[in-house]
């Protein structure tokens, strides 16, 4: 995990990264493989689970993420 944190720091990423050494989060969210993306709202509610790669910079995805960010 140390290498991951070094990579994050060296590349200037500022988003939070959490380490779950006992794997409880993977079991709770039923992770089946990599990549898997979990999108939570401001209240910590899981809104979307994406299994596999996705074009995260597509206009449709950017609009959907902006809508989620702007929810009240």
SETORFI-705842 format. One record per residue: residue number from 1; residue in three letters; z, y, x of N, C-alpha, C in turn. Coordinates in nm, 3 decimals, padded with zeros to 5 digits. Example, Ala and Ser with C-alpha at 12.3 -4.5 7.8 and 13.67 -1.06 7.14 Angstrom:
% residues 2
i=1 aa=ALA n_pz=00.780 n_py=-00.569 n_px=01.319 ca_pz=00.780 ca_py=-00.450 ca_px=01.230 c_pz=00.780 c_py=-00.330 c_px=01.320
i=2 aa=SER n_pz=00.708 n_py=-00.225 n_px=01.285 ca_pz=00.714 ca_py=-00.106 ca_px=01.367 c_pz=00.787 c_py=00.003 c_px=01.290
***
This chain:
% residues 72
i=1 aa=UNK n_pz=00.000 n_py=-00.119 n_px=00.083 ca_pz=00.000 ca_py=00.000 ca_px=00.000 c_pz=00.000 c_py=00.125 c_px=00.087
i=2 aa=UNK n_pz=00.057 n_py=00.116 n_px=00.204 ca_pz=00.061 ca_py=00.232 ca_px=00.294 c_pz=-00.080 c_py=00.282 c_px=00.324
i=3 aa=UNK n_pz=-00.175 n_py=00.190 n_px=00.345 ca_pz=-00.313 ca_py=00.231 ca_px=00.374 c_pz=-00.372 c_py=00.309 c_px=00.257
i=4 aa=UNK n_pz=-00.338 n_py=00.270 n_px=00.136 ca_pz=-00.390 ca_py=00.340 ca_px=00.018 c_pz=-00.338 c_py=00.484 c_px=00.016
i=5 aa=UNK n_pz=-00.210 n_py=00.503 n_px=00.043 ca_pz=-00.154 ca_py=00.637 ca_px=00.042 c_pz=-00.211 c_py=00.723 c_px=00.155
i=6 aa=UNK n_pz=-00.237 n_py=00.663 n_px=00.270 ca_pz=-00.301 ca_py=00.735 ca_px=00.381 c_pz=-00.440 c_py=00.779 c_px=00.339
i=7 aa=UNK n_pz=-00.517 n_py=00.690 n_px=00.277 ca_pz=-00.653 ca_py=00.722 ca_px=00.230 c_pz=-00.648 c_py=00.838 c_px=00.131
i=8 aa=UNK n_pz=-00.556 n_py=00.832 n_px=00.037 ca_pz=-00.544 ca_py=00.936 ca_px=-00.065 c_pz=-00.515 c_py=01.071 c_px=00.001
i=9 aa=UNK n_pz=-00.421 n_py=01.073 n_px=00.094 ca_pz=-00.385 ca_py=01.197 ca_px=00.162 c_pz=-00.500 c_py=01.250 c_px=00.247
i=10 aa=UNK n_pz=-00.564 n_py=01.163 n_px=00.323 ca_pz=-00.674 ca_py=01.204 ca_px=00.410 c_pz=-00.792 c_py=01.262 c_px=00.332
i=11 aa=UNK n_pz=-00.811 n_py=01.218 n_px=00.209 ca_pz=-00.924 ca_py=01.264 ca_px=00.129 c_pz=-00.886 c_py=01.376 c_px=00.032
i=12 aa=UNK n_pz=-00.763 n_py=01.422 n_px=00.040 ca_pz=-00.720 ca_py=01.537 ca_px=-00.039 c_pz=-00.704 c_py=01.513 c_px=-00.187
i=13 aa=UNK n_pz=-00.688 n_py=01.388 n_px=-00.230 ca_pz=-00.667 ca_py=01.361 ca_px=-00.372 c_pz=-00.529 c_py=01.409 c_px=-00.413
i=14 aa=UNK n_pz=-00.520 n_py=01.465 n_px=-00.533 ca_pz=-00.393 ca_py=01.521 ca_px=-00.580 c_pz=-00.339 c_py=01.453 c_px=-00.705
i=15 aa=UNK n_pz=-00.413 n_py=01.356 n_px=-00.758 ca_pz=-00.366 ca_py=01.288 ca_px=-00.879 c_pz=-00.252 c_py=01.192 c_px=-00.844
i=16 aa=UNK n_pz=-00.164 n_py=01.163 n_px=-00.941 ca_pz=-00.053 ca_py=01.072 ca_px=-00.911 c_pz=-00.101 c_py=00.929 c_px=-00.895
i=17 aa=UNK n_pz=-00.041 n_py=00.859 n_px=-00.802 ca_pz=-00.071 ca_py=00.718 ca_px=-00.778 c_pz=00.062 c_py=00.644 c_px=-00.780
i=18 aa=UNK n_pz=00.068 n_py=00.539 n_px=-00.857 ca_pz=00.192 ca_py=00.464 ca_px=-00.870 c_pz=00.176 c_py=00.325 c_px=-00.812
i=19 aa=UNK n_pz=00.281 n_py=00.276 n_px=-00.754 ca_pz=00.283 ca_py=00.144 ca_px=-00.693 c_pz=00.372 c_py=00.056 c_px=-00.778
i=20 aa=UNK n_pz=00.326 n_py=-00.063 n_px=-00.811 ca_pz=00.400 ca_py=-00.154 ca_px=-00.897 c_pz=00.408 c_py=-00.290 c_px=-00.829
i=21 aa=UNK n_pz=00.497 n_py=-00.301 n_px=-00.729 ca_pz=00.499 ca_py=-00.422 ca_px=-00.646 c_pz=00.531 c_py=-00.552 c_px=-00.720
i=22 aa=UNK n_pz=00.602 n_py=-00.545 n_px=-00.832 ca_pz=00.635 ca_py=-00.671 ca_px=-00.901 c_pz=00.528 c_py=-00.712 c_px=-01.002
i=23 aa=UNK n_pz=00.424 n_py=-00.630 n_px=-01.020 ca_pz=00.313 ca_py=-00.666 ca_px=-01.108 c_pz=00.343 c_py=-00.655 c_px=-01.256
i=24 aa=UNK n_pz=00.456 n_py=-00.598 n_px=-01.292 ca_pz=00.493 ca_py=-00.591 ca_px=-01.434 c_pz=00.395 c_py=-00.506 c_px=-01.515
i=25 aa=UNK n_pz=00.343 n_py=-00.398 n_px=-01.456 ca_pz=00.247 ca_py=-00.314 ca_px=-01.529 c_pz=00.118 c_py=-00.391 c_px=-01.555
i=26 aa=UNK n_pz=00.072 n_py=-00.467 n_px=-01.458 ca_pz=-00.050 ca_py=-00.548 ca_px=-01.477 c_pz=-00.031 c_py=-00.648 c_px=-01.590
i=27 aa=UNK n_pz=00.087 n_py=-00.707 n_px=-01.597 ca_pz=00.113 ca_py=-00.802 ca_px=-01.707 c_pz=00.122 c_py=-00.729 c_px=-01.841
i=28 aa=UNK n_pz=00.191 n_py=-00.615 n_px=-01.843 ca_pz=00.208 ca_py=-00.540 ca_px=-01.967 c_pz=00.075 c_py=-00.494 c_px=-02.024
i=29 aa=UNK n_pz=-00.016 n_py=-00.448 n_px=-01.937 ca_pz=-00.145 ca_py=-00.397 ca_px=-01.983 c_pz=-00.255 c_py=-00.502 c_px=-01.978
i=30 aa=UNK n_pz=-00.219 n_py=-00.625 n_px=-01.948 ca_pz=-00.311 ca_py=-00.738 ca_px=-01.947 c_pz=-00.434 c_py=-00.712 c_px=-01.860
i=31 aa=UNK n_pz=-00.408 n_py=-00.670 n_px=-01.735 ca_pz=-00.515 ca_py=-00.647 ca_px=-01.640 c_pz=-00.583 c_py=-00.780 c_px=-01.610
i=32 aa=UNK n_pz=-00.716 n_py=-00.779 n_px=-01.618 ca_pz=-00.791 ca_py=-00.903 ca_px=-01.597 c_pz=-00.873 c_py=-00.901 c_px=-01.469
i=33 aa=UNK n_pz=-00.892 n_py=-00.783 n_px=-01.410 ca_pz=-00.972 ca_py=-00.775 ca_px=-01.288 c_pz=-00.989 c_py=-00.632 c_px=-01.243
i=34 aa=UNK n_pz=-01.078 n_py=-00.614 n_px=-01.150 ca_pz=-01.101 ca_py=-00.481 ca_px=-01.094 c_pz=-01.250 c_py=-00.451 c_px=-01.104
i=35 aa=UNK n_pz=-01.294 n_py=-00.336 n_px=-01.142 ca_pz=-01.210 ca_py=-00.223 ca_px=-01.182 c_pz=-01.171 c_py=-00.230 c_px=-01.330
i=36 aa=UNK n_pz=-01.055 n_py=-00.179 n_px=-01.359 ca_pz=-01.010 ca_py=-00.156 ca_px=-01.495 c_pz=-00.947 c_py=-00.018 c_px=-01.499
i=37 aa=UNK n_pz=-00.979 n_py=00.057 n_px=-01.602 ca_pz=-00.929 ca_py=00.192 ca_px=-01.615 c_pz=-00.852 c_py=00.204 c_px=-01.745
i=38 aa=UNK n_pz=-00.736 n_py=00.268 n_px=-01.738 ca_pz=-00.653 ca_py=00.290 ca_px=-01.855 c_pz=-00.639 c_py=00.440 c_px=-01.874
i=39 aa=UNK n_pz=-00.670 n_py=00.489 n_px=-01.993 ca_pz=-00.663 ca_py=00.631 ca_px=-02.021 c_pz=-00.551 c_py=00.653 c_px=-02.123
i=40 aa=UNK n_pz=-00.455 n_py=00.737 n_px=-02.082 ca_pz=-00.339 ca_py=00.766 ca_px=-02.164 c_pz=-00.345 c_py=00.910 c_px=-02.212
i=41 aa=UNK n_pz=-00.288 n_py=00.936 n_px=-02.330 ca_pz=-00.281 ca_py=01.073 ca_px=-02.377 c_pz=-00.159 c_py=01.142 c_px=-02.315
i=42 aa=UNK n_pz=-00.136 n_py=01.266 n_px=-02.353 ca_pz=-00.026 ca_py=01.345 ca_px=-02.296 c_pz=00.111 c_py=01.285 c_px=-02.327
i=43 aa=UNK n_pz=00.118 n_py=01.201 n_px=-02.430 ca_pz=00.245 ca_py=01.139 ca_px=-02.468 c_pz=00.263 c_py=01.000 c_px=-02.408
i=44 aa=UNK n_pz=00.171 n_py=00.961 n_px=-02.321 ca_pz=00.182 ca_py=00.830 ca_px=-02.257 c_pz=00.132 c_py=00.716 c_px=-02.343
i=45 aa=UNK n_pz=00.058 n_py=00.747 n_px=-02.449 ca_pz=00.002 ca_py=00.645 ca_px=-02.537 c_pz=-00.134 c_py=00.601 c_px=-02.482
i=46 aa=UNK n_pz=-00.152 n_py=00.471 n_px=-02.468 ca_pz=-00.280 ca_py=00.418 ca_px=-02.421 c_pz=-00.387 c_py=00.447 c_px=-02.525
i=47 aa=UNK n_pz=-00.490 n_py=00.521 n_px=-02.485 ca_pz=-00.598 ca_py=00.557 ca_px=-02.576 c_pz=-00.723 c_py=00.473 c_px=-02.556
i=48 aa=UNK n_pz=-00.744 n_py=00.428 n_px=-02.432 ca_pz=-00.867 ca_py=00.353 ca_px=-02.403 c_pz=-00.846 c_py=00.266 c_px=-02.280
i=49 aa=UNK n_pz=-00.899 n_py=00.145 n_px=-02.286 ca_pz=-00.901 ca_py=00.055 ca_px=-02.172 c_pz=-01.048 c_py=00.022 c_px=-02.145
i=50 aa=UNK n_pz=-01.090 n_py=00.047 n_px=-02.022 ca_pz=-01.229 ca_py=00.022 ca_px=-01.983 c_pz=-01.230 c_py=-00.088 c_px=-01.879
i=51 aa=UNK n_pz=-01.297 n_py=-00.197 n_px=-01.909 ca_pz=-01.309 ca_py=-00.308 ca_px=-01.814 c_pz=-01.446 c_py=-00.298 c_px=-01.749
i=52 aa=UNK n_pz=-01.446 n_py=-00.292 n_px=-01.617 ca_pz=-01.571 ca_py=-00.284 ca_px=-01.542 c_pz=-01.605 c_py=-00.140 c_px=-01.507
i=53 aa=UNK n_pz=-01.716 n_py=-00.124 n_px=-01.435 ca_pz=-01.756 ca_py=00.010 ca_px=-01.392 c_pz=-01.810 c_py=00.092 c_px=-01.509
i=54 aa=UNK n_pz=-01.807 n_py=00.223 n_px=-01.491 ca_pz=-01.856 ca_py=00.314 ca_px=-01.594 c_pz=-01.908 c_py=00.440 c_px=-01.525
i=55 aa=UNK n_pz=-02.006 n_py=00.503 n_px=-01.583 ca_pz=-02.060 ca_py=00.629 ca_px=-01.531 c_pz=-01.965 c_py=00.742 c_px=-01.573
i=56 aa=UNK n_pz=-01.859 n_py=00.763 n_px=-01.495 ca_pz=-01.755 ca_py=00.859 ca_px=-01.531 c_pz=-01.803 c_py=01.003 c_px=-01.531
i=57 aa=UNK n_pz=-01.917 n_py=01.031 n_px=-01.470 ca_pz=-01.967 ca_py=01.168 ca_px=-01.468 c_pz=-02.076 c_py=01.193 c_px=-01.571
i=58 aa=UNK n_pz=-02.093 n_py=01.100 n_px=-01.665 ca_pz=-02.194 ca_py=01.121 ca_px=-01.769 c_pz=-02.143 c_py=01.228 c_px=-01.867
i=59 aa=UNK n_pz=-02.234 n_py=01.303 n_px=-01.929 ca_pz=-02.192 ca_py=01.408 ca_px=-02.023 c_pz=-02.105 c_py=01.354 c_px=-02.137
i=60 aa=UNK n_pz=-02.134 n_py=01.235 n_px=-02.187 ca_pz=-02.057 ca_py=01.178 ca_px=-02.297 c_pz=-01.913 c_py=01.148 c_px=-02.255
i=61 aa=UNK n_pz=-01.897 n_py=01.093 n_px=-02.136 ca_pz=-01.762 ca_py=01.060 ca_px=-02.089 c_pz=-01.684 c_py=01.187 c_px=-02.059
i=62 aa=UNK n_pz=-01.748 n_py=01.284 n_px=-01.996 ca_pz=-01.682 ca_py=01.410 ca_px=-01.966 c_pz=-01.636 c_py=01.478 c_px=-02.094
i=63 aa=UNK n_pz=-01.721 n_py=01.477 n_px=-02.196 ca_pz=-01.683 ca_py=01.536 ca_px=-02.325 c_pz=-01.565 c_py=01.462 c_px=-02.387
i=64 aa=UNK n_pz=-01.567 n_py=01.329 n_px=-02.384 ca_pz=-01.458 ca_py=01.251 ca_px=-02.441 c_pz=-01.327 c_py=01.278 c_px=-02.368
i=65 aa=UNK n_pz=-01.332 n_py=01.286 n_px=-02.235 ca_pz=-01.210 ca_py=01.312 ca_px=-02.158 c_pz=-01.159 c_py=01.454 c_px=-02.183
i=66 aa=UNK n_pz=-01.249 n_py=01.551 n_px=-02.192 ca_pz=-01.208 ca_py=01.687 ca_px=-02.223 c_pz=-01.145 c_py=01.696 c_px=-02.360
i=67 aa=UNK n_pz=-01.199 n_py=01.625 n_px=-02.457 ca_pz=-01.140 ca_py=01.621 ca_px=-02.591 c_pz=-00.999 c_py=01.566 c_px=-02.586
i=68 aa=UNK n_pz=-00.979 n_py=01.462 n_px=-02.509 ca_pz=-00.846 ca_py=01.402 ca_px=-02.497 c_pz=-00.749 c_py=01.500 c_px=-02.430
i=69 aa=UNK n_pz=-00.796 n_py=01.568 n_px=-02.327 ca_pz=-00.711 ca_py=01.666 ca_px=-02.256 c_pz=-00.671 c_py=01.779 c_px=-02.350
i=70 aa=UNK n_pz=-00.762 n_py=01.819 n_px=-02.437 ca_pz=-00.736 ca_py=01.934 ca_px=-02.525 c_pz=-00.667 c_py=01.898 c_px=-02.655
i=71 aa=UNK n_pz=-00.634 n_py=01.771 n_px=-02.677 ca_pz=-00.562 ca_py=01.733 ca_px=-02.800 c_pz=-00.425 c_py=01.800 c_px=-02.801
i=72 aa=UNK n_pz=-00.381 n_py=01.832 n_px=-02.920 ca_pz=-00.249 ca_py=01.895 ca_px=-02.934 c_pz=-00.144 c_py=01.793 c_px=-02.965
***
